[in-house]
């Protein structure tokens, strides 16, 4: 007979764990509110009591204390006694003025666009498609394009930039560009990845392929870094074609798209790559099933908000094989992401 799982576990311990799991949304909103009120910034110079912080952020002293008490229970703040709180290293990620800040990411993931879409996760699973149109009448980027959502759109852009920065630093340190002459960063926004590689290798010539609205920003960033003489930014669409190159960069691109769309992008790179060239895919990779894995949660977020998905190595390898590529190396680069280094299939 099948074993009753409740008969073989400590139900009290499991119930306590379930309480922690089911209140994950509460935790997210505690973090969001702590970030929105800039509490970490106001503790950057040392501990303060809740009344002092409340005066600085124009909030109610008693409820500010209750929020800070909750944040301390999460390890974001430390309690120093007498209602005084300090900032922990974890809480330091909520500061707005430091490298590696995750403040914008914490805020935007719990703002209207994402929070409302998550409410319809059961429908997304039943139907097999994102519920953004049912929730907001458009896709995620259409929502951010509306004038009334400009503030949330700017927050999203900062959040993606912060997350990308965490990943890019590790990728630049790990990638070997020996023997490479030309690099194309497809969908590379302001060119942070390719410009970082160029700064490390004075022989590289780099290019960003982007939609028209992003090209001026990439050119300005190259000028700012003193790399404009080796850099170009061109208007284009990686669904149509990509310029020839020795090395292609696809950083946090494929997870936004369906398998069919990914195959189009990968095949376009394969058609244009020079002999012996490579392609670097930077993405989260889903790990061993049943183990704690942020990538599976991120995949569920992709289901609620986009047409894309996070994938495991087998799923990526299937896409690569179908588009004329073969994965040769895989290495972590920080921020929960890995580089999948591809070479052409014979």
Buried (B, 14 or more C-beta within 10 A) or exposed (E): EEEEEEEEEEEEEEEEEEEEEEEEEEBBBBBBBBBBBBBBBBBBEEBBBBBBBBEBBEBEBEEBBEBBBBBBEBEBBBBBEEBBBBBBEBBBBBBEEEEEBBBBBBBBBBBEBBBBBBEBBEBBEEEEBBBBBEBBEEBBEEBBEEEEBEEBBEBBBBBBBBBBBBBBBBBBEBBEBEEBBBBBBBBBBBBBBBBBBBBEBEEBBBBBBBEEEBBEBBBBBBEEBEBBEBBBBEEBBBEEEBBEBBBBBBBBBBBBBBBEBBBBBBBBBBEBBBEEBBBBBBBBBBBEEEEEBEBBEBBBBBBBBBBBBBBBBEBBBEBBEEBBBEBEBEEEBBBBBBBBBBBBEE
